[in-house]
Amino acid sequence: MQSMVILGATGSIGASTLSVIASNPETYSVYALVANTNVDKMMALCEQHRPKVAHMVDEQAAKSLQARLSPSLKIEVTTGESQLEGIVTSSSVDTVMAAIVGAAGLVPTLAAVKAGKRVLLANKESLVMSGRLFIEEMKKSGAQVLPVDSEHNAIFQALPESVQQEIGFCDLDGAGISHILLTGSGGPFLTSPLSSLPQMTPAQACKHPNWSMGRKISVDSASMMNKGLEYIEARWLFNASVEQLKVVIHPQSVIHSMVQYRDGSVIAQLGNPDMRTPIAHCMSYPQRINSGVEPLDFFKVGQLSFLEPDFTRFPCLALAIDACNQGQEATTILNAANEISVAAFLDNKIKFTDIAKVNETCLSQVAKQALNSIDDILALDVQTRAYASEWVNKI
């Protein structure tokens, strides 16, 4: 029986994870659920899954949950950073699903890595912000990190088993691998006239053609910043060089990513666009379990198409690739700027096309000091957010 903590329990990844757990109750149990402010949803999850601990990042939300939970459930309600660290490092915990969106997920995810846990990584910002430090801590502690993002999970599945055991330190060239091909749908604005992009609303940006996701990641998909963040994440997970990474637009979201080998072979992982598939793969690796996802019906899929990314349409993708080439400081700045600009767009403070403008300004203007610790990373994150907020107000 694997005892699990779910960081981001009330989000879409959390819901998918709990669905897989419910389909395999003899193998997995929920030790703790962690959320930010959504008391109603956490109440329902507590009643259904009966965790030992329910942690709310927001203190007032924790008080509200405590008042509403029935004592008969015997669920401990906690809040605060130290309590959260205690949860993910507890000896009662085997596996941590790291699915808190954004920079907020970095500290608890890194704590789980330092504790040597099996970490199912859905929080791409952990590697975007602290890739080098994250990989070093993983090596030190012996933590097993498995990629949950559908693209990185697809790449992982297409790698030789020997390379799968070397996450963070893969020798792609030694394994005969020429390229990692990251696929992306292109989002809802793939074919929209460029002149229409400044008028696009948050509701339109969040209407992804294939995936059901949270609002922030949906906007990132529309701008293809999400693919840019995944590019950076792939660089760290698979120890890939710039020459070994390529982005391919694949509107149908059936091929989740591919690995191209020196001999001309390309190995792809396919499946319906449902996050329960990569989640179940990571939860059970190296075995396979029932995810609850319908098998892919090739007769219904129809044609598969592929396009080269247009950086005029997707400037955020170009910024992310450039930041990845610059190094850790640049990717930390870009991530912080993007979180501020996307939040501003969702609040109708700036236009969709202003997201890239704010991100580019921060990337070029914020000083890139050396990052030697988690405190350095968080300080640069705070500094960038302040600068990005200033630019949002100017716009």
N, C-alpha and C positions, 0 to 999 in steps of 0.2 A: 504494500500500500504506500503510494507516494503522497506525502503531505505537502500541500501547495499554499503559497501566498499569491494573491492576485493584486498587483499594483495597477490601479485604474479599473477597478471592478465594475463600475457603472458605465464604462465606455463600451464601444462596439467590440473591441478585442476582448475585454472582460466578459461580455455576454457570450461571445463565441467560445471562449475558454470554458466557461461554466456549462455551456451546452455539451461540450466534449466530455467534461467530467461527469455530467448527468448520464451520458451514454455509456460510461465505463465506471460505475460506482464501486465495483469490486477492486479497482486498481488505484483510484485517486480519491483523496479527501481534501476538503478545504480547511486549512488551519486559520487563515486570516483573509479578510477582504479589506481593501484599502481604496478610499475615494476622497474626493475633495469636499464638495458641498451638497451633493444630491442625496438628501436625507430620505425622501420618498422611495427612491430606487434602492437605496441601501437597505431600508426597512424590508422591502419585498425580497431582496436577495438573502438577507439574514433569516427570514422566515422559511425560505425555500431550501437554503443550503446549510444552515446551522453551523457557521464557523465558530471557532473558539474565541476569535478576536475580530472586532470590527473597528477599523481605524479611520477617522475622519481628519483630513489635514486641517480643515477649518474648525477652530475651537468651538464656535457657536453651533455649528452643525453637529459636532460630537455631543454637546449638551442636549440638543434637541433629540438626537437619536437615542441617547441614554434614557431620556424621559419617556420616549414612546415604545421602546423595546420591552416586551414582557419579561419579567424576572425569570419566568419558567424556562426561557430559552437558554439561560446561563451563558450569555455572550458578553465578554468583557469589551467595553467601549474605551478606546484610547485616542489621544491626540498628541501632537508635538513631535519634533524631529527625533529626539532621543528614543521615544517610544516606538517610532517607526523603524529606526535602526535596530532596536531590540527585536522587533518582529521578524525582519528579514534575515537576521543573524541567529535566530533562535535554533537551538539544537533539535527542536521538534519539527523543523522545516527542512524538507529535502529540495524542493523546487520553487523558484520564484518566477512568476510571469511578470516581466517588466513592461507594462503597457500604459504607464502614465505619459500623456502627450507632452512634448516639449521639454525645456530645460529642467522643469520641476521633477522629472523622473531621474535626473542624473545622480543625485546624492544617494537615494535608497538603492538604486541599481548598482552603483559602485560599491556600496556597503555589502550587498549580497555577493558580489564578485570577490571582494576582500575576504569574506567569510568562507569562500570555497564552495558556494552553493552551485547547483545546476540552475543556470539562468537562461530563461527563454526570452530572447531579446526582441521586443517589439518597439522599444523606445529608441529610435534611430539617433535621436539627439545626443544620447550618451556617447556614441562614437564620434559624431560630428563635432561635439564640444571637447571631448577628452580622449580621442582615439589612442594616442601614444600612451598616456597614463593608464587608460583602461586595459589595454593589451598587456602592459607590463604587470599590472596588478593581477590579471588573470593568470599569467605565467607563474607569478609568485605563489598564489594561493592554490593553484591547481583547479580552479573553478572550471566547470564545463559550460561554455556559452554556445547556445544554439540559435540560429537566426530564424525569427518568426515572420518577418516581412515576406510577403509572397515571392518577391523577386529574389531575395537573398536565400530563402529556403529552396527555391527552384535551383539556383546555382549550386548550393550545398548538395542537393540530391544528384546533380549531374557531375559531381566531382568523384574521382576515385576514392575508395574508402580510406586509403592511406593519407590522402590530402584532407579528408574530412576530419581526421584526428589532429590536424595542425592548424586549426583556426587561429588567425592572427599571425601565423608564421608560415603560411603555405608557400611551397616552392612550385609555382605554376609552370614555369619554364621547364623545371626538372620532370614534371608530370606530363610534359608534351602538350601543354595548354598554350594556345596562341592568344585567345581573347575571351573575356567574359562579356557576354551580350546582355545588357540590362534592358528589358522591354518595358514600355510604358504605353498606356492607352492614348495619351494626348489630351485626355480630359474632355470636358464639355465644349471647349472653344476651339477644337482642332481644325474645324472647317469654317469657323465664323470669319467674316471679313475683318481684316486688321483694323479698319476704321471704326468698327463697332465695339472693340474691346474696352475703350474708356467708359462706355455707357453700361457695361455689364454689371448686374446687381449681385449682392451676396447670394440671393436665392438662386440665381442662374449659375453662379460659380459652384454652388454646393450640389448641383444636380448632376452628379456623375453618371455617365451612361451605363456603367457596368457594376460598380462597387457601391456598397452601402457603408459610409464612413462618417466620422465626426466632421464638424464644420471646418475646423482648422486644416485638417489633412485634405479635405475636399477642395478647399481653396488652393492649397499647395499643389494638388493634382491639376487644377485648372491652369496654374501658372507654370507647371512642371518643375517648381522648386522641390516638390516631393521627390522627383526623379534625381534632381541634383543632390539632395541630401542622401539618397540611396547610393548615388555614385561615390560620395565621400565615405559612406558606411562600407561599401564594397571594397574600397581601397584598403581599409583597416582590417576587415574580416578576412579577406583573402590575400592580403599582402600584395596587392596588385599595383603595377606601375601604370602611369598614364597611358602608355602605349597598349596595355593589355585590357583597358576598359573602353567599351563602346555602348552608346545608348541607341536603341532601335524603337521607333514608334510602331506599336501593334494594336490597332484600335479595338480588336475583338476581346482582348484580355484573356485569351485561352492559353497561349504560351506565356508562362510566367517569367521565364528567362532562359538563357542558353549558355552553354560552354562550347567554345570552338577549339578543336584540337589541331595540332600541327599536321596531322596526316590528312586533314580535310574533313574529318568527321565533325558534326555538330550534334550535341546531345541536349535535348530540350525537356523541360518538365511541363506537362499540360494538365489542365483540370478546369472545372467550373470555377468562376470567380467567387469563391467562398473561403473566408479566412479560417474556417474550421479545418480545412485540409492541412495547411502548414502548421497550424497549432497542434493538431493531433500527431503530425509527424515528429515535431519537436518533443512533445510530451512523452512519446513512446520510443523514440530513437534508442537503439537501432532496430527496434521491432516496429510493427504496424498495428494500429487499432482502428476500430470503427469511428469515423468522424461525424457520421450523420449526413454527409454530403452525397448527393446523387452522382453516380458515375457520369463521365463526359459522354454525351451522345454525338458521335462524329457526324451522323446523318442530319442532325439539327444545327450543327456548327456552321455548315456552309463554307464559304471561302475565308481564308486567312490572308491578311494583307500587312505590308510592312512599308514604313516611310522613314526617311532620314529626318532628324530633328531640324526645325527651322528656328534658328536663334533670334531672328527678327520677331517671330511670334512668341517665342519663349525665352526672353532675355534672362529670366531667373535661372534657367538651366545653365546658360553660358556663365553666369556669375558664380554658380556653385562649382562648376568644373575649374574655373579660374582660381577660385579660393582653395580648392583641393590641391592645385598645383603650387600655390603659395605656401601652404602649410597649416598647422594646427591653429595658430592665432587667427588667421583669416577665416577659417571655417567656424570658429567660435563666434567671431564678430558677425558673420553672415547669418548664423542661426538666430542670434539675439535680435538682430535688426528685422529679420523676417517675422519673428513672433510678434513684434510690435506692429509692423506694417500690416500684417494679416488681421490682427485684432482691430486695427483702425479701420480697415476696409469692411470688416464684418459689422462694425459700429457705424458704417456709412459716413466716416470722417474723411476718407480719401477714395479716389477712384481705383479700379482694379489695376490699371497700368501704373499707378503711383507706387504700388508695392515694389516693383523692380527699381524705381527711382530712389526710394528710401534705402533699399538694400545696397544699391550701387554706391550711394553717397557714403553710407557707413563704412563700406568695405574700403573705400579710397581715403576716408578722412580719419577714422579712429586709429589711434596709435597701436601698433602691433607689438606689445611688450612680450618678453619671454614667459612661457607658461610652464612652471616647474612643479606646480602642486594644484590640488583641487581648489584651494583658496585663490590662487592666481586666476584660474579659469572663471570662477564665480565673480571675481572682481572685474574682469574684462567683460563678462556678461552684463553686469550691472551698469558699467560705464557705457557700453554700447546701447543698452535699452534707453538710457537717459538721452543720449545723442539722437537716437532714432525718434524718440518721443518729441524732441525739439523740432525735428524736421517735419513730423506729422502735423504739428501745430502750425508751422510755417505754411504748409500746403493748404 
